[in-house]
Amino acid sequence: MRIRFLFFILIISSIIFSGCLREYDKSDNIVITSVDVMSSQQEDGTKLTVTPYVQNNLNKDTGVLTVRIKIKEPSTNLIAAEKDSDIGYIKSKSSSYNSISMTVANPGDYSVEVQVFEGGKLVAQNYVPVTVKQKSGPGQPSDIKLLDMNLVVTKIYSDSTAALVDVSPGVYNQGGDSSQLTIEVTARVDPYTAYTKSDDIGIVKGGESRRAKVTFDLPRNREYSFEVSAIESGKTVISSKVNEKIKLNEIKYNVPKTYSLVEEGKPVAAATTKEPGFEAAFAVVGILLIYLTVKLRNKR
C-alpha cells in the first residue's frame, strides 16, 4: 500500500515539475501592436513623439498600466532620453494608446524601446528603430507619415442596411514642405469588393499635421479592411492599413472610434503563446521509469 501511495506521489510530482499542469504565461495577452514615432525640429534638438498602441486580449480588464519609453543610441547602448507615463487600465478585448514626447540633441540612428508594466511587472515590450534627420531647410523633400484613422457613423438609414461613415486619417509631415497631397482611403470587403474615396489636402508644410476627410456610403452587415495612402504629385509616398477588421454594424451611431495605422511593410508585434514543448514527453518518460522501478521492487 505504501509503495502504491509513493508511486502516486511520484507521478504527480513528475507532472507538476515537467510543466504539464503549469498554466501558460498570460503576460503575452497584453501586447504592443504597433509603435508610431513622429519627429519635429526644435531649437535645442529634435522632439520625438512616441505613440505605442497597447491591446488587451484577456477576458478581463487590466490593472493600471505604465508605459516606459527609452531612446537609445545603438552604437553605445546609452540612453539618450527616458520617460514613464501611466495609461490607466484597458478593458477586456480593447486597445489604448498614449503619446509621450522626448527630445534628443543630435541627429542619427536611435532605438526606441517601449515597455509596458502592470503592478511593476513587465508584461509587454517592443523595439523600433528611428532615424533623426538634420533640420530640414528650403528645398528639402517632404517626409509624410500617416498617424491614425478616425471613424464615425454619421447616419444610419431607416432600414438599417447601410450607413454614412466619415473617415479621417491623420497626416504629419516631418520633412520639408510637400507638393500637392491627396489622401486615398479604401474600405475593402474582399479582393473583388472595395470602396475608394480621396481627399485633396493641398500642400502640407514641414512640421505641420492635418486630417483628411472622406465619406462612405457602406452596407452595414459587412466586415471591412481599411487602407490609407498618401499621394504626392501623382506618386504614392506611403501606404498604411488598420491592422484589424472593422465590423460596421458594431460601430455605435455618432461615437468616434480611433484606429492605429500600420505602415505597409513595417513589422507588427504579435502575441506569442508559450507552449510546454517536449516537457509533456519528458513527463511520460518519467512516469514509465517510476513504474518500471516499482515493478522491479515488487519482484524482489
C-alpha positions in Angstrom: 0.0 0.0 0.0 2.8 2.4 0.9 4.5 1.6 -2.5 1.3 2.4 -4.4 1.0 5.7 -2.5 4.6 6.5 -3.2 4.1 5.7 -6.8 1.1 8.1 -7.0 3.1 10.9 -5.3 6.0 10.5 -7.7 3.7 10.6 -10.8 2.0 13.8 -9.6 5.4 15.4 -8.8 6.8 14.4 -12.3 3.8 16.0 -14.0 4.0 19.2 -12.0 7.7 19.7 -12.4 7.6 18.8 -16.1 5.2 21.7 -16.7 2.1 19.7 -17.8 0.0 21.3 -15.1 1.8 24.6 -15.4 -0.5 27.3 -16.7 0.5 29.2 -19.8 2.1 32.6 -19.2 -0.7 35.1 -19.6 1.6 38.1 -19.9 1.7 37.8 -23.7 -2.1 38.6 -23.8 -1.2 42.2 -23.3 0.7 43.2 -26.5 2.1 46.3 -28.2 0.5 46.0 -31.6 2.4 48.9 -33.1 4.6 51.9 -32.3 4.5 55.2 -34.1 7.3 57.8 -33.9 7.0 61.3 -35.1 9.8 63.9 -35.1 9.7 67.7 -35.1 12.6 70.1 -35.1 13.2 72.2 -32.0 15.8 74.9 -31.2 17.5 72.5 -28.7 17.3 69.4 -30.8 14.6 67.1 -32.2 11.4 66.2 -30.4 10.3 62.6 -30.8 6.7 61.8 -30.1 6.3 58.1 -29.4 2.8 56.6 -29.6 2.6 52.9 -28.6 -0.7 51.1 -29.2 -1.4 48.5 -26.5 -4.0 45.8 -26.8 -5.6 43.7 -24.0 -6.5 40.2 -25.3 -7.5 39.0 -21.9 -11.1 38.1 -20.8 -10.8 40.7 -18.0 -9.7 44.3 -17.6 -6.1 45.0 -16.8 -4.8 46.7 -13.8 -3.2 50.2 -14.1 -0.6 50.1 -16.8 2.6 52.2 -17.1 4.5 52.7 -20.3 8.2 53.3 -20.2 10.0 54.8 -23.3 13.7 54.6 -23.7 15.5 56.2 -26.6 19.0 54.6 -27.0 22.0 55.1 -29.2 22.5 51.6 -30.8 26.3 52.0 -31.2 26.8 52.7 -27.5 23.5 51.4 -26.0 23.5 54.6 -23.9 20.1 56.1 -23.0 19.6 59.5 -24.7 16.1 60.0 -23.2 13.7 58.2 -21.0 10.2 58.8 -19.6 7.3 56.9 -17.9 3.6 57.5 -18.3 0.6 55.9 -16.7 -2.1 55.0 -19.2 -4.6 53.6 -16.7 -6.4 50.3 -17.3 -7.5 48.7 -20.6 -10.9 47.0 -20.8 -11.1 43.4 -21.9 -10.6 42.8 -25.7 -9.9 46.5 -26.1 -6.9 48.7 -27.0 -5.5 52.0 -26.0 -2.7 54.4 -26.9 -0.8 57.2 -25.3 1.7 59.7 -26.8 5.0 60.5 -25.0 7.4 63.2 -26.2 11.1 63.5 -25.6 14.0 65.5 -27.1 17.3 64.2 -28.5 20.1 66.6 -29.1 21.8 65.1 -32.2 20.7 63.6 -35.5 21.4 60.0 -36.2 20.1 56.5 -35.7 18.3 55.6 -32.4 16.5 52.6 -31.0 13.1 53.3 -29.3 12.4 50.7 -26.6 8.8 50.5 -25.3 7.9 48.6 -22.2 4.5 48.1 -20.5 4.3 47.4 -16.8 1.3 46.2 -14.7 1.8 46.4 -11.0 5.6 46.8 -11.5 5.8 43.6 -13.7 6.9 43.8 -17.3 4.0 42.4 -19.5 5.0 43.6 -23.0 7.8 45.2 -24.9 8.8 46.2 -28.4 11.7 47.9 -30.2 11.5 50.3 -33.1 14.5 51.8 -35.0 14.2 55.5 -35.9 16.5 57.9 -37.8 16.6 61.5 -36.7 17.4 63.7 -39.7 19.2 67.0 -39.9 17.0 70.0 -39.7 15.1 70.5 -42.9 15.9 73.6 -44.9 14.5 75.2 -48.0 14.2 72.7 -50.8 14.3 69.6 -48.6 12.0 66.8 -49.6 8.8 66.1 -47.6 8.6 63.1 -45.2 4.9 62.1 -44.9 3.6 59.9 -42.1 0.1 58.6 -41.6 -0.8 58.7 -37.9 -4.1 57.2 -37.2 -7.7 56.9 -38.6 -10.8 58.4 -37.0 -14.1 56.7 -38.0 -17.6 57.9 -37.1 -21.0 56.7 -38.3 -23.0 59.9 -39.1 -26.2 58.4 -40.4 -28.0 55.0 -40.3 -30.7 54.5 -43.0 -34.2 53.7 -41.8 -33.9 50.0 -42.9 -30.5 49.8 -41.1 -28.9 48.1 -44.1 -26.5 50.9 -44.8 -24.8 53.9 -43.2 -22.8 57.1 -43.9 -19.4 56.8 -42.5 -16.8 59.7 -42.1 -13.2 58.5 -42.2 -10.4 61.0 -41.2 -6.8 59.8 -41.4 -4.2 61.9 -39.6 -1.2 63.2 -41.7 2.1 64.6 -40.5 5.0 66.0 -42.5 8.3 65.7 -40.7 10.4 66.8 -43.7 10.3 69.9 -45.9 7.2 71.4 -47.4 5.3 68.9 -49.6 3.8 69.2 -53.0 0.1 68.7 -53.6 -1.1 65.8 -51.4 -4.0 63.5 -51.9 -5.1 61.1 -49.2 -6.8 58.0 -50.6 -8.9 55.7 -48.3 -10.1 52.2 -49.3 -12.7 50.2 -47.4 -12.2 46.6 -48.6 -14.6 43.7 -48.2 -12.7 41.1 -50.2 -10.3 41.0 -53.2 -13.2 41.8 -55.5 -15.2 44.3 -53.5 -13.8 47.6 -52.4 -14.9 51.3 -51.9 -12.4 54.1 -52.5 -12.6 57.8 -51.7 -10.0 60.5 -51.8 -9.4 64.0 -50.4 -7.0 66.6 -51.9 -5.5 68.3 -48.9 -3.0 70.5 -50.8 0.5 71.4 -49.5 1.4 70.3 -46.0 4.3 72.4 -44.6 7.2 70.8 -42.7 6.3 70.1 -39.1 2.5 70.5 -39.9 -0.2 68.0 -39.2 -3.6 67.8 -40.8 -6.6 65.5 -41.2 -8.1 64.4 -44.4 -11.8 63.5 -44.5 -13.8 61.3 -46.8 -17.4 60.0 -46.6 -18.5 56.5 -47.5 -22.0 55.1 -48.1 -21.5 51.5 -46.9 -23.5 48.3 -46.3 -23.6 47.7 -42.5 -23.7 44.0 -42.4 -20.1 43.6 -43.7 -16.6 43.5 -42.3 -14.1 45.9 -43.7 -10.3 46.3 -44.0 -9.2 49.9 -44.3 -6.2 51.1 -46.2 -4.8 54.6 -46.5 -2.3 56.0 -49.0 -0.7 59.5 -49.3 -0.2 60.5 -53.0 2.2 63.4 -53.7 2.3 64.8 -57.2 0.8 61.6 -58.5 3.2 59.3 -56.7 2.2 57.1 -53.7 4.7 58.1 -50.9 3.3 56.0 -48.1 0.6 53.3 -47.6 -0.7 52.1 -44.3 -3.5 49.9 -43.0 -5.7 49.3 -40.0 -4.4 46.1 -38.5 -7.9 44.7 -37.7 -11.2 44.1 -39.4 -13.9 46.6 -38.7 -17.5 45.3 -38.3 -19.6 48.2 -39.3 -22.8 47.0 -37.6 -20.9 47.0 -34.3 -20.0 50.7 -34.5 -22.4 52.9 -32.5 -24.0 55.9 -34.1 -22.1 59.2 -33.7 -19.5 57.7 -31.5 -16.0 58.3 -32.9 -13.5 55.4 -33.0 -9.8 55.8 -33.5 -7.6 53.1 -35.1 -3.9 52.9 -35.4 -2.4 52.8 -38.9 0.5 50.4 -39.6 2.8 51.3 -42.4 2.9 48.7 -45.2 6.0 46.5 -44.9 6.5 47.6 -41.3 6.7 44.6 -38.8 3.9 44.4 -36.3 4.3 43.0 -32.8 2.3 39.8 -32.3 1.2 37.8 -29.3 3.2 34.6 -28.7 1.9 31.8 -26.5 4.4 29.9 -24.5 3.9 26.1 -25.0 5.2 23.2 -23.0 7.2 21.8 -26.0 8.8 18.5 -25.1 8.0 18.8 -21.4 5.0 16.5 -21.7 7.1 13.8 -23.4 9.6 14.0 -20.6 6.8 13.6 -18.1 5.6 10.4 -19.8 9.2 9.0 -19.8 9.5 9.8 -16.1 6.2 8.1 -15.3 7.3 4.9 -17.2 10.7 4.9 -15.3 8.9 5.1 -12.0 6.5 2.4 -13.0 9.3 0.0 -14.0 11.2 0.8 -10.8 8.2 -0.2 -8.7 7.6 -3.3 -10.7 11.2 -4.5 -10.2 11.0 -3.9 -6.5 7.8 -5.9 -6.2 9.5 -8.9 -7.9 12.3 -9.0 -5.3 
